[in-house]
Amino acid sequence: MATTSRDDFSIAIRSAFLKKGNKQKFSLLALIIASLVLLSLESINSKSLNFVRSAIKDVIYRTSFIVSIPGNTISPMFTTIQSHFKVYEQYELMKLKLQQLKNQQNQIAYLKIENDKLKKVINDIDIYNYESVTSRVLLDKESPFLKSVILNKGFKSGLKKGMPVLKGPYFVGRITEVNYLSSRVLLISDLNSKIPVLIEPRGYQAIMSGTGGDFALLDFLPKNHQLEAGNLVYTSGTGGIFFSGIPIGRVELIEEKFYVKFFSDLNQLYLINVITSEAIISEK
């Protein structure tokens, strides 16, 4: 009987090894150990041990059948799993693209709101009736920090010191020197330029100081202010220097300081308007 059992186990294990590759042969180590244990018990004749031997045989036979299943039966399972992983990766990619589209939509909505705010400010300037003189820029007197331009109009055209200068609807500077046929405009980018401004939508008042570049620094802001990038800046009219409501630029945060980015390109001035009269608010 012992010889028959050993032969049965040898055939089962050998059959499993012949049908499997190297990867699955490791799965048979447990069968070999179990077989050795079973063979050592064959020499002992006991009813209780006979029951144990019978149970171990069942395990060995069934396990040897499972590990000897042909590879082409398991291969489709791995293919299916790989397909699931690919579907999941595509799902995650689509989620990412959808989020990017949502971010773009949010950005477009934000720009629309800001554009509407700017249109309102520009429309507000239309409530003022004032006289102006259109002048041509003759010369740029520019240095690293001093920014001014020379105009082809002067006393003869009614220009005076302190008059505000606009390019389109935007404030760009003020008259600081007047001759009979020419005048000089100190631009808001000049280091010597100090303009009282109003910042919306919160109504903060501050002083805008030129830096010699494309930005102006906001000084004397209220304590505990809640200024944000994108807020609109325009003349406040404080001190009676200029009338209020002339758009200047937008607030930008640079290295923890608040600056104003001008609406007008001060390096591309050609035709500009000099306000020659007091502003009168008209009814719409």
C-alpha positions as CSV (number, residue, x, y, z in Angstrom):
1,M,0.0,0.0,0.0
2,A,2.9,2.4,0.8
3,T,4.4,1.7,-2.6
4,T,1.1,2.5,-4.3
5,S,0.7,5.8,-2.4
6,R,4.2,6.9,-3.2
7,D,3.6,6.1,-6.8
8,D,0.4,8.1,-6.9
9,F,2.0,11.1,-5.3
10,S,5.0,10.9,-7.6
11,I,2.8,10.8,-10.7
12,A,0.6,13.7,-9.5
13,I,3.6,15.9,-8.6
14,R,5.5,15.0,-11.8
15,S,2.5,15.7,-13.9
16,A,2.1,19.1,-12.4
17,F,5.8,20.0,-12.9
18,L,5.7,18.9,-16.5
19,K,2.7,21.1,-17.3
20,K,3.9,24.2,-15.6
21,G,6.6,26.8,-16.2
22,N,9.2,28.0,-13.7
23,K,6.9,30.6,-12.1
24,Q,4.3,28.0,-11.1
25,K,6.9,25.3,-9.9
26,F,7.3,27.3,-6.7
27,S,3.7,26.7,-6.0
28,L,4.5,22.9,-5.8
29,L,7.0,23.2,-3.0
30,A,4.2,23.0,-0.5
31,L,3.0,19.8,-2.2
32,I,6.4,18.2,-2.0
33,I,6.7,18.9,1.7
34,A,3.2,17.6,2.3
35,S,4.0,14.5,0.3
36,L,7.2,13.9,2.3
37,V,5.1,14.1,5.5
38,L,2.6,11.8,4.1
39,L,5.2,9.2,3.0
40,S,6.7,9.2,6.5
41,L,3.2,8.3,7.9
42,E,2.7,5.4,5.5
43,S,4.8,3.1,7.6
44,I,2.5,3.7,10.6
45,N,-0.7,1.7,10.6
46,S,-3.3,3.4,12.6
47,K,-7.0,4.2,12.0
48,S,-6.5,7.8,13.1
49,L,-3.5,8.2,10.9
50,N,-5.3,6.6,8.0
51,F,-7.9,9.4,8.3
52,V,-5.2,12.0,8.3
53,R,-3.4,10.4,5.3
54,S,-6.7,10.3,3.4
55,A,-7.3,14.0,4.0
56,I,-3.8,15.0,3.0
57,K,-4.2,13.0,-0.2
58,D,-7.3,14.9,-1.1
59,V,-5.5,18.1,-0.6
60,I,-2.5,17.1,-2.7
61,Y,-4.6,15.7,-5.5
62,R,-6.8,18.7,-5.7
63,T,-3.9,21.2,-5.4
64,S,-1.9,19.4,-8.1
65,F,-4.9,19.7,-10.4
66,I,-5.2,23.4,-9.8
67,V,-1.6,24.3,-10.3
68,S,-1.5,22.2,-13.4
69,I,-4.2,24.2,-15.2
70,P,-2.9,25.2,-18.6
71,G,-1.6,28.7,-18.9
72,N,-4.0,29.7,-21.7
73,T,-6.8,29.4,-19.1
74,I,-5.3,31.9,-16.7
75,S,-3.9,34.3,-19.4
76,P,-7.3,35.8,-20.3
77,M,-7.8,36.6,-16.6
78,F,-4.6,38.8,-16.6
79,T,-5.7,40.3,-19.9
80,T,-9.0,41.3,-18.4
81,I,-7.3,42.8,-15.3
82,Q,-4.9,44.8,-17.5
83,S,-7.9,46.1,-19.5
84,H,-9.6,47.2,-16.3
85,F,-6.4,49.1,-15.3
86,K,-6.3,50.8,-18.7
87,V,-10.0,51.8,-18.4
88,Y,-9.2,53.3,-15.0
89,E,-6.2,55.3,-16.3
90,Q,-8.4,56.7,-19.1
91,Y,-11.0,57.6,-16.5
92,E,-8.5,59.5,-14.4
93,L,-7.2,61.3,-17.6
94,M,-10.7,62.3,-18.5
95,K,-11.3,63.6,-14.9
96,L,-8.1,65.7,-15.2
97,K,-9.1,67.2,-18.6
98,L,-12.6,67.9,-17.2
99,Q,-11.1,69.8,-14.2
100,Q,-8.9,71.8,-16.6
101,L,-11.9,72.8,-18.6
102,K,-13.7,73.8,-15.4
103,N,-10.7,75.9,-14.4
104,Q,-10.7,77.6,-17.8
105,Q,-14.4,78.4,-17.5
106,N,-13.9,79.9,-14.1
107,Q,-11.1,82.0,-15.4
108,I,-13.3,83.2,-18.3
109,A,-16.1,84.0,-15.9
110,Y,-13.6,86.0,-13.7
111,L,-12.3,88.0,-16.7
112,K,-15.8,88.8,-17.8
113,I,-16.6,90.2,-14.3
114,E,-13.5,92.3,-14.3
115,N,-14.2,93.5,-17.9
116,D,-17.7,94.5,-16.8
117,K,-16.2,96.5,-13.9
118,L,-13.8,98.3,-16.2
119,K,-16.6,99.1,-18.6
120,K,-18.6,100.7,-15.7
121,V,-15.6,102.8,-14.7
122,I,-15.0,103.9,-18.3
123,N,-18.7,104.7,-18.7
124,D,-18.7,106.7,-15.4
125,I,-16.1,109.1,-17.0
126,D,-18.7,110.0,-19.6
127,I,-20.9,111.7,-17.0
128,Y,-18.3,114.5,-16.9
129,N,-18.4,117.3,-19.5
130,Y,-15.1,119.0,-20.0
131,E,-13.1,120.8,-22.6
132,S,-9.9,119.3,-23.8
133,V,-7.1,120.0,-26.3
134,T,-5.6,117.2,-28.4
135,S,-1.9,117.4,-28.6
136,R,0.8,115.5,-30.3
137,V,3.9,114.2,-28.6
138,L,7.0,115.8,-30.0
139,L,9.7,114.3,-27.9
140,D,10.2,111.7,-25.1
141,K,12.5,113.1,-22.4
142,E,13.3,109.8,-20.8
143,S,15.9,108.6,-18.4
144,P,16.1,105.5,-16.2
145,F,13.8,107.2,-13.6
146,L,12.5,110.4,-15.1
147,K,9.6,110.0,-17.5
148,S,8.1,113.0,-19.3
149,V,7.0,114.0,-22.9
150,I,7.0,117.2,-24.8
151,L,3.7,118.3,-26.5
152,N,3.2,120.6,-29.5
153,K,0.7,122.8,-27.6
154,G,1.3,125.5,-25.0
155,F,0.0,128.9,-23.7
156,K,-1.4,129.7,-27.1
157,S,-3.8,126.7,-26.9
158,G,-4.9,127.4,-23.3
159,L,-2.6,124.9,-21.5
160,K,-1.6,125.5,-17.9
161,K,0.5,123.9,-15.3
162,G,-1.3,121.1,-13.4
163,M,-3.8,120.2,-16.1
164,P,-4.5,116.4,-16.3
165,V,-3.5,114.5,-19.4
166,L,-5.3,111.5,-20.8
167,K,-4.7,108.9,-23.5
168,G,-8.2,107.9,-24.5
169,P,-10.1,107.5,-21.3
170,Y,-7.0,106.8,-19.2
171,F,-5.0,109.1,-17.0
172,V,-1.3,109.3,-17.9
173,G,0.1,112.4,-16.3
174,R,-0.1,116.2,-15.7
175,I,1.3,119.4,-17.2
176,T,4.4,120.6,-15.3
177,E,5.9,123.1,-17.7
178,V,4.2,125.4,-20.2
179,N,5.8,127.5,-23.1
180,Y,4.0,129.5,-25.8
181,L,4.0,126.6,-28.3
182,S,5.0,123.6,-26.2
183,S,4.6,122.0,-22.8
184,R,5.9,119.2,-20.8
185,V,3.9,116.3,-19.2
186,L,5.2,114.5,-16.1
187,L,4.0,110.9,-16.6
188,I,2.6,108.9,-13.8
189,S,5.5,106.5,-14.0
190,D,8.0,109.3,-13.1
191,L,9.6,109.0,-9.6
192,N,8.4,112.5,-8.8
193,S,4.8,111.7,-9.6
194,K,2.5,111.5,-6.6
195,I,-1.2,111.1,-7.4
196,P,-4.1,110.7,-4.9
197,V,-6.2,107.7,-6.0
198,L,-9.3,105.8,-5.2
199,I,-9.4,102.0,-5.3
200,E,-12.6,100.1,-6.0
201,P,-14.7,98.2,-5.1
202,R,-13.9,99.0,-1.4
203,G,-13.3,102.7,-1.8
204,Y,-9.8,102.8,-0.3
205,Q,-7.9,106.0,-0.8
206,A,-4.1,106.0,-1.2
207,I,-1.2,107.8,-2.9
208,M,0.2,106.3,-6.1
209,S,3.9,106.9,-6.5
210,G,5.8,106.5,-9.7
211,T,8.7,104.0,-9.8
212,G,10.3,104.8,-13.2
213,G,8.9,101.6,-14.7
214,D,5.6,100.2,-15.9
215,F,4.1,100.0,-12.4
216,A,3.4,102.6,-9.7
217,L,3.5,101.9,-5.9
218,L,0.5,102.3,-3.7
219,D,1.4,104.2,-0.5
220,F,-0.5,105.1,2.6
221,L,-3.1,102.4,2.4
222,P,-5.6,102.0,5.2
223,K,-4.6,99.7,8.1
224,N,-6.1,96.2,7.9
225,H,-7.1,96.8,4.3
226,Q,-8.3,93.9,2.2
227,L,-6.9,95.0,-1.1
228,E,-6.8,92.4,-3.9
229,A,-5.1,92.0,-7.2
230,G,-7.4,93.1,-10.0
231,N,-9.0,96.0,-8.1
232,L,-9.5,99.1,-10.2
233,V,-7.6,102.3,-9.5
234,Y,-8.6,105.8,-10.7
235,T,-8.2,109.4,-9.6
236,S,-9.8,110.3,-6.4
237,G,-10.1,114.1,-6.8
238,T,-8.7,114.6,-3.3
239,G,-7.1,118.1,-2.9
240,G,-8.9,119.4,-6.1
241,I,-5.9,118.5,-8.3
242,F,-8.0,116.5,-10.7
243,F,-11.6,115.5,-10.8
244,S,-12.4,112.0,-9.7
245,G,-13.1,108.9,-11.8
246,I,-10.4,108.9,-14.4
247,P,-9.2,105.3,-14.8
248,I,-5.5,104.6,-14.2
249,G,-4.9,100.9,-13.9
250,R,-5.3,97.7,-11.9
251,V,-3.8,96.5,-8.6
252,E,-1.1,93.9,-8.8
253,L,0.7,92.2,-5.9
254,I,4.4,92.0,-6.4
255,E,6.7,90.7,-3.7
256,E,4.2,91.4,-0.9
257,K,3.7,95.1,-2.1
258,F,0.7,96.5,-4.0
259,Y,1.4,98.2,-7.3
260,V,-0.7,99.7,-10.1
261,K,-0.3,98.3,-13.6
262,F,-1.2,101.1,-16.0
263,F,-4.0,100.7,-18.5
264,S,-2.0,102.8,-21.0
265,D,1.3,101.9,-22.5
266,L,3.3,105.0,-21.6
267,N,6.0,104.1,-24.0
268,Q,3.6,104.4,-27.0
269,L,2.2,107.9,-26.6
270,Y,1.5,109.9,-29.7
271,L,-1.9,111.8,-29.5
272,I,-3.1,112.7,-26.0
273,N,-5.8,115.0,-24.6
274,V,-5.2,117.8,-22.1
275,I,-8.2,118.7,-19.9
276,T,-8.4,122.5,-20.0
277,S,-11.6,123.1,-18.0
278,E,-13.2,122.1,-14.7
279,A,-15.3,118.9,-15.0
280,I,-19.0,119.4,-14.7
281,I,-21.2,116.5,-13.9
282,S,-24.0,116.1,-16.4
283,E,-27.2,114.2,-16.0
284,K,-27.7,111.0,-18.1
